[in-house]
Amino acid sequence: MHLCQFYVKDKVRLGVAVDEYVADLQSAYQSIVAEKNGMSAIPADMIEFLNLGRAGIKFAKQVESTVEKVVKAGRKKPGYLHALEKIRLAPPVRNPRKVICVGANYRDHCLESGMEIPKSPVIFAKFPTAIIGPDDPIVLPKVSQKVDYEAELAFIIGKEGKDIPRDKAYQHVAGYTIFNDVSARDLQFSDGQWVRGKTPDTFAPTGPFLVTKEEVPNPQRLDISLKLNGAVMQRSNTNQIIFTVPYLVSFLSQVITLQVGDIISTGTPPGVGAFREPPVYLKHKDVVEITIEKLGTLRNPVSKPK
């Protein structure tokens, strides 16, 4: 399934995307005769929805199936269905407790930058205030002149856990999304640590969907690319990832309790602006588009400081 959050008159709703439509799950709950499984309502927040566990997923799948039948038969569209092109998508998870990122996690990127293959994951964090959604602008900070792009695959935690063994890791993954690890390179490299350069406001575009894990049986075999103003800047495959999704779940959970809705981004392939000759940095009116196989395309314009 392709789960999403979207805006209706500035209020955030929860939906499931089917073809060119998005079904509003709160409205559908009131319209579809369904096995409620003890649910009194469907929340509008993705984290609250994931906390429903199997009951919430079961209902969303029922809505998805109903919509597929309606669209295929060409019947009148129900009131809870919106045309995808006419709505504004929000980030799939708007308020994660944690945003954890992995650096130097692609073999081909390590070769590009002259780094040794790391023996253990390089971990850093972004703050939730960096999260934005599809088509939201990446705002260039006044204090940086070297803002870079980084196309990344991210996974979202669907079940809380600590000390998770690798062979149980996927039980804790809800699904996947596209992530842009926007980076202010001048701040990142001058500070001696990465936080200030990695987490300015708007520096974590995510979306367009949370694609549930059954849709992506092997996250380590997905084409990934980034275009800047239509020109391909990054192109690789997640088979270049050094530390895989199960490894990262297990590694991180040894010291951190992974909570529902946490976003973990898995690193970027070669082609980032900082290592180009000459370097390429984001500027006002640029457009960044990241495409990952099975997940769609995340598009964000770039804006000068307000």
QUISULQUI-V842748 format. One record per residue. RES is the residue in one letter. SS is DSSP state (H for helix, E for strand, - for the rest). PSI is psi in radians with two decimals (* if undefined). NEAR is the number of other C-alpha atoms within 12 Angstrom. Layout:
# QUISULQUI-V842748
[[RES & SS & PSI & NEAR] [RES & SS & PSI & NEAR]]
This chain:
# QUISULQUI-V842748
[[M & - & 2.68 & 34] [H & E & 1.64 & 37] [L & E & 2.62 & 47] [C & E & 2.90 & 47] [Q & E & 2.54 & 43] [F & E & 2.89 & 40] [Y & E & 2.35 & 27] [V & E & 1.90 & 22] [K & - & 0.84 & 9] [D & - & 0.08 & 12] [K & E & 2.42 & 15] [V & E & 2.33 & 26] [R & E & 2.85 & 36] [L & E & 2.38 & 43] [G & E & 2.96 & 52] [V & E & 2.23 & 48] [A & E & 2.32 & 40] [V & E & 2.01 & 32] [D & - & -2.11 & 23] [E & - & 0.38 & 18] [Y & E & 2.79 & 30] [V & E & 2.20 & 43] [A & E & 2.20 & 45] [D & E & 1.95 & 39] [L & H & -0.54 & 42] [Q & H & -0.79 & 32] [S & H & -0.67 & 27] [A & H & -0.61 & 32] [Y & H & -0.62 & 28] [Q & H & -0.26 & 20] [S & H & -0.51 & 17] [I & - & 2.31 & 24] [V & - & 1.93 & 13] [A & - & 2.78 & 22] [E & - & 1.99 & 19] [K & - & -0.39 & 21] [N & - & 0.64 & 16] [G & - & -0.01 & 14] [M & - & 2.27 & 22] [S & - & -0.37 & 15] [A & - & 2.94 & 23] [I & - & 2.12 & 33] [P & - & 2.80 & 26] [A & - & -0.22 & 31] [D & - & 2.36 & 32] [M & H & -0.72 & 41] [I & H & -0.76 & 35] [E & H & -0.66 & 25] [F & H & -0.81 & 36] [L & H & -0.54 & 38] [N & - & -0.27 & 24] [L & - & -0.34 & 27] [G & - & -2.46 & 27] [R & H & -0.56 & 20] [A & H & -0.77 & 22] [G & H & -0.77 & 37] [I & H & -0.71 & 34] [K & H & -0.75 & 23] [F & H & -0.76 & 35] [A & H & -0.67 & 41] [K & H & -0.62 & 28] [Q & H & -0.72 & 26] [V & H & -0.78 & 39] [E & H & -0.80 & 31] [S & H & -0.73 & 21] [T & H & -0.78 & 28] [V & H & -0.74 & 35] [E & H & -0.73 & 26] [K & H & -0.72 & 18] [V & H & -0.81 & 20] [V & H & -0.77 & 22] [K & H & -0.67 & 14] [A & H & -0.20 & 11] [G & - & 0.44 & 11] [R & - & 2.97 & 12] [K & - & 2.32 & 13] [K & - & 2.33 & 20] [P & - & 2.78 & 25] [G & - & -0.37 & 20] [Y & - & 0.09 & 29] [L & E & 2.29 & 34] [H & E & 2.49 & 31] [A & E & 2.22 & 24] [L & H & -0.64 & 24] [E & H & -0.25 & 13] [K & H & 0.02 & 14] [I & - & 2.81 & 28] [R & E & 2.11 & 28] [L & E & 2.49 & 41] [A & E & 3.00 & 36] [P & - & 2.51 & 45] [P & - & -0.70 & 51] [V & - & 1.94 & 54] [R & - & -0.46 & 41] [N & - & 0.98 & 26] [P & - & 2.56 & 32] [R & - & -0.60 & 25] [K & - & 2.50 & 29] [V & E & 1.86 & 40] [I & E & 2.31 & 39] [C & E & 2.70 & 39] [V & E & 2.23 & 41] [G & E & 2.75 & 34] [A & - & 0.89 & 36] [N & - & 0.19 & 38] [Y & E & 2.27 & 39] [R & H & -0.78 & 28] [D & H & -0.49 & 28] [H & H & -0.68 & 35] [C & H & -0.72 & 25] [L & H & -0.71 & 19] [E & H & -0.73 & 23] [S & H & -0.02 & 24] [G & - & 0.30 & 14] [M & - & 2.63 & 18] [E & - & 2.64 & 17] [I & - & 2.12 & 23] [P & - & 2.56 & 21] [K & - & -0.33 & 12] [S & - & 2.76 & 18] [P & - & 2.45 & 28] [V & E & 1.97 & 25] [I & E & 2.38 & 27] [F & E & 3.06 & 27] [A & E & 2.67 & 32] [K & E & 2.80 & 36] [F & - & 2.66 & 29] [P & H & -0.41 & 28] [T & H & -0.18 & 24] [A & H & -0.26 & 35] [I & E & 2.27 & 37] [I & E & 2.97 & 40] [G & - & -3.01 & 39] [P & - & 2.40 & 40] [D & - & -0.01 & 27] [D & - & 2.55 & 29] [P & - & 2.41 & 33] [I & E & 2.04 & 43] [V & E & 2.14 & 37] [L & - & 2.17 & 33] [P & - & 2.59 & 32] [K & - & -0.45 & 17] [V & - & 0.06 & 18] [S & - & 2.44 & 26] [Q & - & 0.11 & 25] [K & - & 1.18 & 29] [V & E & 2.23 & 40] [D & E & 2.83 & 41] [Y & - & 2.72 & 47] [E & - & 1.92 & 51] [A & E & 2.29 & 50] [E & E & 2.59 & 52] [L & E & 2.29 & 55] [A & E & 2.62 & 49] [F & E & 2.70 & 47] [I & E & 2.29 & 49] [I & E & 2.31 & 46] [G & - & -0.12 & 39] [K & - & 2.22 & 31] [E & - & 2.55 & 28] [G & E & 2.74 & 27] [K & - & 2.53 & 23] [D & - & 0.91 & 22] [I & - & 2.17 & 27] [P & - & 2.67 & 20] [R & H & -0.64 & 23] [D & H & -0.08 & 15] [K & H & 0.05 & 20] [A & H & -0.78 & 31] [Y & H & -0.33 & 33] [Q & H & -0.33 & 27] [H & H & 0.03 & 37] [V & E & 2.17 & 41] [A & E & -0.70 & 44] [G & E & -2.82 & 44] [Y & E & 2.73 & 48] [T & E & 3.00 & 52] [I & E & 2.48 & 51] [F & E & 2.39 & 56] [N & E & 1.88 & 50] [D & E & 1.26 & 51] [V & - & 2.39 & 48] [S & E & 2.27 & 44] [A & E & 1.69 & 38] [R & H & -0.66 & 36] [D & H & -0.69 & 23] [L & H & -0.74 & 25] [Q & H & -0.81 & 26] [F & H & -0.38 & 19] [S & H & -0.41 & 15] [D & H & -0.39 & 14] [G & - & -0.23 & 12] [Q & - & 2.94 & 18] [W & - & -0.16 & 27] [V & H & -0.89 & 29] [R & H & -0.62 & 28] [G & H & -0.31 & 35] [K & H & -0.35 & 43] [T & - & 0.48 & 37] [P & - & 2.73 & 35] [D & - & 2.42 & 29] [T & - & 0.12 & 38] [F & - & 0.32 & 41] [A & E & 1.14 & 50] [P & E & 2.37 & 54] [T & E & 2.68 & 55] [G & E & -2.86 & 48] [P & E & -0.32 & 44] [F & E & 2.83 & 44] [L & E & 1.87 & 48] [V & E & 2.05 & 38] [T & E & 2.69 & 34] [K & H & -0.46 & 30] [E & H & -0.33 & 20] [E & H & -0.26 & 20] [V & - & 1.37 & 26] [P & - & -0.46 & 17] [N & - & 1.64 & 21] [P & - & -0.18 & 37] [Q & - & 0.41 & 28] [R & - & 1.03 & 20] [L & - & 2.32 & 27] [D & E & 2.44 & 29] [I & E & 2.36 & 43] [S & E & 2.78 & 38] [L & E & 2.34 & 41] [K & E & 2.43 & 31] [L & E & 1.98 & 33] [N & - & 0.67 & 20] [G & - & -0.22 & 15] [A & E & 2.30 & 16] [V & E & 2.14 & 22] [M & E & -0.56 & 32] [Q & E & 2.40 & 33] [R & E & 2.15 & 31] [S & E & -2.82 & 32] [N & E & 2.55 & 31] [T & H & -0.05 & 34] [N & H & -0.13 & 24] [Q & H & -0.10 & 30] [I & E & 2.34 & 38] [I & - & -0.92 & 32] [F & - & 1.93 & 33] [T & - & 3.01 & 33] [V & H & -0.90 & 42] [P & H & -0.67 & 29] [Y & H & -0.80 & 27] [L & H & -0.71 & 42] [V & H & -0.84 & 44] [S & H & -0.81 & 29] [F & H & -0.87 & 27] [L & H & -0.67 & 35] [S & H & -0.12 & 28] [Q & - & -0.48 & 17] [V & - & -0.24 & 14] [I & - & 2.32 & 20] [T & - & 2.02 & 23] [L & E & 2.24 & 34] [Q & - & 2.72 & 30] [V & - & 2.25 & 35] [G & - & -0.19 & 39] [D & - & 2.43 & 43] [I & E & 2.24 & 49] [I & E & 2.03 & 47] [S & E & 2.43 & 44] [T & E & 0.25 & 46] [G & E & 2.98 & 45] [T & E & 2.60 & 48] [P & - & -3.14 & 42] [P & - & 2.87 & 37] [G & - & 0.07 & 35] [V & - & 2.74 & 41] [G & H & -0.59 & 34] [A & H & -0.48 & 29] [F & H & 0.22 & 26] [R & - & 2.81 & 17] [E & - & 1.81 & 12] [P & - & 2.89 & 10] [P & - & 2.63 & 18] [V & - & 2.12 & 21] [Y & - & 2.72 & 32] [L & - & 2.53 & 37] [K & - & 2.89 & 28] [H & - & 2.31 & 22] [K & - & 0.03 & 18] [D & - & 2.78 & 27] [V & E & 2.21 & 29] [V & E & 2.26 & 41] [E & E & 2.13 & 39] [I & E & 2.27 & 45] [T & E & 2.27 & 36] [I & E & 2.30 & 39] [E & - & 2.34 & 29] [K & - & -0.23 & 29] [L & - & -0.34 & 37] [G & E & -2.69 & 30] [T & E & 2.31 & 32] [L & E & 2.10 & 42] [R & E & 2.34 & 35] [N & E & 2.27 & 42] [P & E & 2.90 & 30] [V & E & 2.39 & 32] [S & E & 2.56 & 24] [K & - & 2.85 & 21] [P & - & 2.55 & 19] [K & - & * & 11]]
